[in-house]
Amino acid sequence: MTRTGQIILSALLLVLIVGGGVIGSYAWRLNAAYNQAERFDSAEVFPDAENRPDAIVRPDGASYDPMNILLLGSDTRGEVGDDLDDIRGQRSDTILVVNIPADRDSINVMSIMRDNWVEIPGRGMNKINAAMAFGGVPLLIQTIENIIDVPIDHVAIIDFEGFKGLTEALDGVTVENPREFTSVDDHYFAEGSITLEGEQALSFVRERYAFPDGDYSRVANQQLFLKSLVRELLSRETLTSPNRIVEAVDAFSPFLTVDSGLTVANLVPLGISMQSVRANDMTMFTSPTLGTGMVGSASVVHPDWDRLAELAILFREDRVGDWQP
């Protein structure tokens, strides 16, 4: 489910950013729609200051600070709310770090595989998604910050049920499907131009059993879908229709929990600063690993610590866009 989550979470964040950039006089409606989201108290969701990396120094000549947003995916809305104690004990299905550089001309999305075998502060070595079970969102943030050596600025948890409403609010997403197939949940996808929404869209990006090469085709489909979705979000029709954006935000906000600092008042200027960003300006990659293996009876993913050290330098120097997977 991790790669499905990459697509869903990245798309939802883009809706918010796009909405902030073009909403104008519709800001009050965006605010009303977005206010359906639950809120964490920022004072409680982040680790203590002494356990966090130093803030990044704004690059010379830059008008903005770099921003890093942690996106967590869940399939169980009933267990996601604004109470941090309720979340302690869960394991996140999807972990993404969204990097927005100071020049605001791109978006870099890093997926962290949930089985990465890492040091969890105070808990020793374990799978990274166990940090949520041990210490909730603050411990997961601290674990990730220790890896990338920069602070996380905001956090959002999204239930994937909200994705169906998003695709429906956009009247579907059209993709050029390279080959026909039928998913295990009995959705048929013809070769050529097809429009996906709701459960069908989720099935398209989840399916792997219909293909001889399994995950390879699934990843290709996911990348195809994401690019198509981003193009739809950034299309002239969407950008000139604030009402359409509000409807999209309204569709998934009830399935969203964010820190109290991630407000419309902050999203609007962020969106405005990123008005030039288009689908081709988004880069997605996975944190470097050395492959899978066993630790005792557990199947784990071994991080490539040498390459992660190189990546951490790029985070600190606001050059994540230079990363070569």
C-alpha positions in Angstrom: 0.0 0.0 0.0 3.0 2.3 0.4 3.3 3.3 -3.2 -0.4 3.9 -3.5 -0.1 6.2 -0.6 2.6 8.2 -2.4 0.2 9.1 -5.1 -2.8 9.8 -2.9 -0.9 11.9 -0.3 1.0 13.9 -2.9 -2.2 14.6 -4.8 -4.0 15.9 -1.8 -1.2 18.2 -0.8 -1.1 19.6 -4.4 -4.9 20.4 -4.1 -4.2 22.5 -1.0 -1.3 24.3 -2.6 -3.1 24.9 -5.9 -6.1 26.0 -4.0 -4.0 28.5 -2.0 -2.5 29.9 -5.2 -5.6 30.6 -7.2 -8.4 30.9 -4.7 -8.4 34.7 -4.3 -11.8 36.0 -3.2 -12.9 32.4 -2.6 -10.5 32.2 0.4 -13.5 32.2 2.8 -15.0 29.1 1.0 -11.6 27.3 1.0 -11.3 28.1 4.7 -14.7 26.7 5.4 -14.0 23.5 3.5 -10.5 23.0 5.0 -11.8 23.6 8.5 -13.5 20.2 8.4 -10.0 18.8 9.0 -9.1 17.7 12.5 -6.2 19.6 14.2 -3.3 18.6 16.3 -1.9 21.1 18.8 1.5 21.9 17.2 3.0 22.3 20.7 2.3 18.6 21.3 2.9 17.0 17.9 6.6 17.9 17.5 9.5 16.7 19.6 11.1 18.8 22.3 13.4 21.4 20.8 16.6 19.9 22.3 15.9 16.7 20.3 15.6 18.4 17.0 18.0 19.5 14.2 18.9 23.1 13.8 16.7 25.1 11.5 17.9 25.5 7.9 19.5 28.9 7.2 17.6 30.7 4.4 19.7 30.6 1.2 21.3 33.9 0.2 18.9 35.9 -2.0 15.9 33.7 -1.2 12.5 35.2 -0.3 11.3 32.1 1.5 12.5 29.4 3.8 12.7 25.8 2.6 9.7 23.7 3.9 9.4 20.0 4.8 6.0 18.5 5.4 5.5 15.0 6.8 2.6 13.2 5.2 1.3 10.0 6.8 -1.3 7.7 5.3 -3.9 5.6 7.0 -6.7 3.3 5.8 -8.7 3.6 9.0 -10.4 7.0 9.5 -12.2 5.8 12.6 -8.8 5.7 14.4 -7.5 9.1 13.1 -8.5 12.2 15.0 -7.0 15.1 16.9 -6.0 13.1 20.0 -2.4 12.1 19.9 -3.0 9.4 22.5 -5.4 7.7 20.2 -2.7 7.6 17.5 -0.1 6.1 19.8 0.0 2.4 19.1 -0.8 2.6 15.4 1.7 2.1 12.6 1.5 4.4 9.6 0.8 2.7 6.2 2.6 5.4 4.3 5.4 7.8 5.2 6.3 10.7 2.9 8.5 13.8 3.3 7.5 16.6 0.9 10.3 19.1 0.3 9.5 22.5 -1.0 12.7 24.4 -1.7 13.2 28.1 -1.0 13.0 29.1 -4.6 9.5 27.6 -4.8 9.9 26.3 -8.3 9.5 22.5 -7.6 8.3 19.9 -5.2 10.4 16.9 -4.1 8.5 13.9 -2.6 10.5 11.3 -0.7 8.9 8.0 0.2 10.3 6.2 3.3 9.6 2.5 3.1 7.8 1.5 6.3 10.0 -1.5 6.9 13.3 0.5 7.0 15.4 -0.9 9.9 16.5 2.3 11.8 17.4 3.6 15.2 14.3 4.8 17.0 15.3 7.2 19.8 15.0 5.5 23.2 13.8 2.2 21.6 16.8 0.8 19.7 16.6 -0.7 16.2 13.3 -1.4 14.7 11.1 -0.8 11.6 10.6 2.9 11.2 6.8 2.7 11.3 7.1 1.2 14.8 8.0 4.7 16.0 4.4 5.6 15.8 3.4 2.7 17.9 6.1 3.4 20.5 5.7 7.2 20.8 3.1 8.5 18.4 3.7 11.3 15.9 6.4 13.1 17.9 8.7 10.0 18.1 8.2 9.3 14.4 9.1 12.9 13.5 12.2 12.7 15.7 13.2 9.4 14.0 12.9 11.0 10.6 14.6 14.2 11.5 17.6 12.2 12.8 17.8 10.7 9.3 17.4 13.8 7.1 19.0 16.2 9.6 16.4 19.0 9.0 13.3 19.9 11.0 9.8 18.8 9.8 7.7 22.0 9.6 4.3 20.5 9.3 2.5 17.1 9.6 -0.7 15.7 8.1 -2.4 12.4 8.4 -4.8 11.4 5.6 -7.2 8.5 5.3 -7.3 7.1 1.8 -11.1 7.1 1.7 -10.8 10.8 1.0 -9.1 10.1 -2.3 -12.3 8.7 -3.8 -14.1 12.0 -3.2 -11.2 14.0 -4.6 -11.2 12.1 -8.0 -15.0 12.5 -8.1 -14.8 16.2 -7.4 -12.4 16.5 -10.4 -14.8 14.5 -12.6 -12.2 11.8 -12.9 -8.7 11.6 -14.2 -7.9 10.6 -17.7 -4.8 8.4 -18.4 -3.4 6.7 -21.4 -3.4 3.1 -20.3 -0.6 1.1 -22.1 -2.3 -2.3 -21.9 -5.7 -3.7 -20.9 -6.1 -5.6 -17.7 -8.6 -6.7 -15.1 -7.8 -6.1 -11.4 -8.3 -8.7 -8.7 -11.3 -6.7 -7.5 -12.8 -7.1 -10.9 -12.3 -3.7 -12.4 -11.7 -3.8 -16.1 -9.3 -1.3 -17.7 -9.2 -1.0 -21.5 -6.1 -0.1 -23.4 -5.9 3.6 -24.5 -7.5 6.7 -23.0 -9.6 5.9 -20.0 -11.1 8.1 -17.2 -10.7 6.9 -13.6 -12.5 8.0 -10.5 -13.5 6.7 -7.0 -12.9 3.0 -6.3 -11.8 2.4 -9.9 -8.9 4.9 -9.6 -7.8 3.2 -6.4 -7.9 -0.2 -8.1 -5.8 1.1 -11.0 -2.9 2.2 -8.8 -3.1 -0.7 -6.4 -3.1 -3.6 -8.9 -0.1 -5.8 -9.3 -1.4 -9.4 -9.6 -2.7 -8.8 -13.2 0.9 -8.3 -14.5 3.7 -10.8 -15.1 6.2 -8.4 -13.6 4.0 -7.5 -10.6 5.3 -4.4 -8.8 7.1 -3.0 -11.8 3.9 -2.5 -13.8 2.1 -1.3 -10.7 4.8 1.4 -10.1 4.5 2.4 -13.8 0.7 2.7 -13.5 1.1 4.8 -10.3 3.5 7.2 -11.9 1.2 7.5 -15.0 -1.8 8.2 -12.8 0.0 10.8 -10.6 1.3 12.7 -13.6 -2.2 12.7 -15.1 -3.8 13.8 -11.8 -1.3 16.6 -11.3 -1.9 17.8 -14.9 -5.6 17.8 -14.1 -5.1 19.8 -10.9 -2.9 22.3 -12.8 -5.0 22.4 -15.9 -6.5 25.7 -17.2 -10.0 24.4 -16.4 -9.1 23.8 -12.7 -6.9 26.8 -12.2 -9.7 29.1 -13.5 -12.4 27.4 -11.5 -11.9 28.2 -7.8 -15.3 26.5 -7.1 -13.8 23.2 -8.5 -10.8 23.5 -6.2 -13.1 24.2 -3.2 -15.1 21.1 -4.0 -12.0 19.0 -4.2 -10.8 20.3 -0.8 -14.3 19.8 0.7 -14.3 16.2 -0.5 -11.1 15.1 1.4 -10.9 17.5 4.3 -13.1 15.3 6.6 -10.5 12.6 6.1 -7.6 14.9 7.1 -5.8 15.6 10.4 -3.1 18.4 10.4 -1.0 20.3 12.9 -2.5 23.5 14.0 0.1 25.6 12.1 -1.0 24.2 8.7 -3.8 26.7 8.2 -5.4 28.3 5.2 -3.7 31.5 6.2 -0.4 29.7 5.6 -1.4 27.7 2.6 -2.7 30.7 0.6 0.7 32.4 0.5 2.5 29.1 -0.1 0.2 28.5 -3.1 0.8 32.0 -4.4 4.6 31.5 -4.1 4.3 28.3 -6.1 2.1 29.4 -9.0 4.7 28.5 -11.6 5.0 24.9 -10.5 3.6 22.3 -13.0 3.4 18.6 -13.2 6.9 18.2 -14.6 8.3 20.1 -11.7 7.4 17.3 -9.2 10.0 14.7 -8.5 9.3 11.5 -6.5 11.9 9.1 -5.2 12.4 6.6 -2.4 14.9 7.0 0.4 18.0 4.9 -0.6 18.1 1.3 0.5 20.3 -1.8 0.1 17.5 -4.2 -0.4 15.5 -6.5 1.9 16.6 -9.0 4.5 15.8 -10.7 7.7 16.4 -9.5 11.3 15.4 -12.5 13.4 12.0 -13.5 12.1 11.2 -10.0 10.7 11.5 -9.1 7.1 13.1 -5.6 6.9 14.5 -3.1 4.4 18.1 -2.2 5.0 18.8 1.6 4.5 21.8 2.7 2.5 23.3 4.8 5.3 26.1 6.2 3.1 23.7 7.5 0.5 21.3 8.7 3.2 24.2 10.8 4.6 24.6 12.4 1.2 20.9 13.0 1.0 20.9 14.6 4.4 23.5 17.1 3.2 21.2 18.0 0.2 18.3 18.6 2.6 20.4 20.9 4.8 21.8 22.8 1.7 18.3 23.1 0.2 19.4 21.0 -2.9 17.1 18.0 -2.7 16.3 18.6 -6.3 19.9 17.6 -7.1 19.4 14.1 -5.7 20.2 11.3 -8.1 18.4 8.0 -7.0 
